[in-house]
């Protein structure tokens, strides 16, 4: 299905094949800071909690671990086959270490990228948990010979793989423009991979008459969930409103839109940390250490806004919403969903 990995009902991963060389570790370029001059006005969004990169280091335990449900799963192994011919080729500077760069032939595919350098070939298949964004060196960076590089970061963060590439041009404007084109093209490839994994669906605000557990649904739709062991699973997520007795709301995850089998739940409390992964056109977000990827950036914004509104209700000790209030909440969400379709 689509351009990414291998679909299965149990999430079997492809056998990795050996690769030469290792990407530059994220900590190796601590002296660079990520820029905010994204293309097409794609500015990084404000987080709904602490910085995502710091949050990624926190080992949260799931409230209820996913069961071995018959949900559609995909391997997120990077050592899989690239599809078709390259959609773009060019020369980029590959940053191996703070004091070493190498000019490489970089090829971008619809589902990944490859390049050659001194140790051999690197071939990487993208997955939905990938981000790309501009970076820049701090003014205090010691290696002045690299300061003219316009660099960007490509991170497959669930695999702890991070690559840095740079460009030089006739002048800063030319190099900036070329970097922006690469960043946007790679981000588009990630979007293609992500959207290829989703079944056709529309976000729903109406409960299912035949399923009692959905009667207090606020909104529901498919999300991709990273299970922490190399698999992305398509789950059907349903947001429930707050309850003043329990001082919490909840996210219920089913194997599909029929909502017959619950596979996971996450409690939403005042202390729940929700935040976005900052990247160009990135649709990844995190809820208390659980990694998700939505179908689009707009849908990510809708999920996080709805959860944020619930947290505000909890902070203000608002009473459990009545049936009439639920209808108003659903109408507001449906209005926003309709705006996404236009």
N, C-alpha and C positions, 0 to 999 in steps of 0.2 A: 504494500500500500504506500503510494507516494514515493519519495526519494530516500527514505531513511530507514536503516536498520532492517530487521526482519520481524514481521508481526507474528505473534503467537498468542495462545490462550493461557500460557503459563509464564510468559516472559523469559523464554530461554535466550541466553546471550550467545552471540557468535564467538567462535574461538578466535582469540586475538592472534595476529601474525606478527613476527618480530619487526621492529622498526629501528632504524639507525638513528642515533642521536637522541637528545632529550631537549625539550623546550626550556627556555630560560625561566627559572622559578619566579613566582610573583615577588618574593622577598628580595630578589636580586636587583630589582629596579626600584627600590624604595625611594630613590632620590628623584623619581619623576612624579609629577602630580597630574591627575587627569583633567583635561581641558573641558570647557563647557560650550565650545563653539561648534555645536552639532549642525549638520546639514538639515535643510528643510524645516528649520525651527524646532527640531527634535531635542529640546532642552531636557536635561535630567530632571526628573520629578522630585518633589519633596518627599522624603520618607515619612512613614507613619509611626516610626519608632526610632531606635538607635541605628547607627550606620550599618548597612547590610554586610559589608565586608567584616566588620567586627562581630556581627551576629553570627556569621557563618562559622566562627570558631567555637560557638557555644553548643554544647551537646544536649539538646533538648530531647526528652523521650516523648514519643507519641502518646496521646491520651488513650487511644485504643489502637493497637497494631493492626495493619491491614491483614485480613484473612486471605487464604489462598482461593480467591474468588475467580469465576470464569470471566474475567475482564480482559479486554484486549491490551496486550503489553508489547513493548518494543525494547530491544537492546539499545543501550546508549553507548556501547563500545565504540571507540574512535577508530579501531582497526578493522573497518569494514570496506566494502568496495565503493569506489567513486563511480558515479553514474554519467555515462555519455562522454562527450567531448568538453573541454574547458569552455566556459562562457566568457572568460577573460584571462589574458596572460599579460605579464609585465615583470619588470625588474624591481625588486624591493631590497632594502637593507635589512638583514636579519640580525637582531641583537642577541648574540650568544651569551655575552657577559657585559659588565659595565665598561670594560675596556676593549671589547672586541665585537666587531660587526663584520658581516660578510654579504656581498651582493649576490642575490639568488634569483633564479627564474621561478616566479610564483604563478601558479595556475589555479584559478577559481572555477569550481564546478557547481552544478545546481545543488549538490548535497555535501560539499566539502572543499578541501584545497590540498595542494601538494607543492613541494619545492625541493630543490636539490641544494646541498651545501657540502662542506668538506668531508663530512662523515657519511654522506650518502643521501638517500631520499627520505623525506618525511611526507606521509600521506595521512590525512585526518578527515574523518567523516564528522560533519557538524550534527549537533542534536539540539532539541529545543532549549536546553539549559546552557546556552552559549550567549555571550555578549561581546560586542565590539564597540570601542569608543576611542576618541582622541586622547592623547597624552602629551605632556611636555616636560622637559627637564626643569628642575628648579634652577634659579639663577646661581645658586651656590654649588652646582654640580661641577666637579673638578676637571672632567675630561672635556676641554674646550673644543677638541676636534670633532666631537659628536653633537655639539650644541646646535648646529645648523640643521640637524635631522628633524623632520616633521614626523613624529612617531604616533603609532596607534597600537592599542592593546586588543588582542583576541583571546578571550578566556572561556574555556570549557570548565566552568567552576565546579561542577559536581565530580569531575575527574581530576581536579587539581592540576589542570594543564593550562599553561598561560604562554602565549607567544607575543613578542613585540617586534614590530616592523617599522621601518622608517623610509622616508623619501627625501631626495634632494632635487631642487629645481633651479631654473635660471634665476629666480628670485623667490622671496617668501610667499608671495601671492600665488605663484604658479605651483609651488610645492604644496601649499595649503589646499589648493583646489584639487590637485591630484590625490592627496590623502583623503579628502572628503569623498571623492568618487569611489575610492577603494572601500572606505568604511561603509558607505551606503550600499554598495554592491554586495559586500559580505553580509551586511544586515538583511538584505533582501533574500539572500540564499538561506539564512537562518529562518526567516519568515516562511519561505516555501516549504522547508523541512517541517516546521511546526504545524502549519496548516494542513499539510498532507496527511497527518496522523489523525485528524479529527473526523468523526462521522458528521454528516449534515445535521444541523440542529439550530434552533433559535432559543435564546434565553427565555425561560418561562417563569411567570409569576403566579400561575394558577395551580392549586393543588390537584392531585389525582383523586377523583371521587372514590375509586376502589381501594385506595391505600390510605389508611387512617393516619399513618405516620407523617404524611405530607400535608395534613390539613392546615398547619400553621406555617406553611412555606412562605417566605418572602420572595426568593428568587432561586432559580436552579438552572444549571447548564453544565456542559462538559468542561473538564480541566485535565491537564496532564500532570501526574504526580510522580516525583522521583522517589523511589523506594529505598535509596541508599545502598543498593547492592547491584547497581548497573542496569536497572530497568525503569523505563517510563511507562506508567499505566494510565490508560484513559479511564477516568472515573467521572461519575455524574454527581456533582456537588449541589447540595441544597442548604441554603442559609435559613435558619430559624430565628425568630425574634428573641429578645431578652425576656427573662423571667425574674420578677422581683423576689420570688421566694428562694430561688437558687443563686441569684446574683450572677447569672451567666446566660449566654446564648449558645448556640451550637451550629457547627457545620457538619452535616451528615453526608457521607460519600457512599454511593451505590455503584454497582457494576454497570448499570445502564439507566436510561430514562424511565424504565418501568418501575424502578424503585422497589424491587422484590427482595433484593439481598443487600443488606448493609455491610460494607467492607471496612469502614473506618469512621470515627467521629473525632472532632476537635472542639474542645470547649473554648468559647470566646468570653473572656473576662476583662476587667479593667486593665489588668496587667498583660494582656495578650499583645505581643509585639508583631506588628504587620509592617512590611516594608517592601519597596521595589528594588529590583536589581537595576542599577543605572547603566544604560547602554543605549545606543542608537536604535530606535524602534524595537526595543527589547520588551517582551511580554512576560518576563519572569518575575515572580514575587515569592515572599516567604511569610509563613504564619507560624510563629513559635518554632522555628527551625525546620518546618516542613517546606520543601521546595515544590513550587507549582509553576506551570507555564500555561498561560491562557492562549486562546486562539489569536487574539489581536491585542494591541496595546490599549485600545479603547475598552475592551472587555476587562482587562486587568484593572483599569481605572475604576470601572463600575463595581467590581467585586470589592476592591479596597475601600471605595467610598462607602458602600453599604455597610461593611464591617466597621468602619470608623464611626459611622452614625450610630450603630448599635453600642459601641463603646462609650459614646457620649451619653446615651440613655442610661447606661450602667453607672457612669460616673455621677450622674445627677439623680441616681436612685429613682428613676422613673418607674411607675407601676407597669405591670405586664399589660401589653396592648390588648385592647378589646377587639372584637371582630370587626367593628366599624373602623377602628384605627388601622388594623391590618389591611383593610381594603384601600385606605388612603395611601399607606406605604407602598402597596403593590402598584397602585395607579401611578405614583411618582416614579417608581422603578421602570414600569412599562413605558412611560413617556420618554425616559432616557434611552431605553432599548430601541424605541421607534426612531429616535434621532440618530442612532448608530446605523440604521438601515438606509437612511437617506443619502 
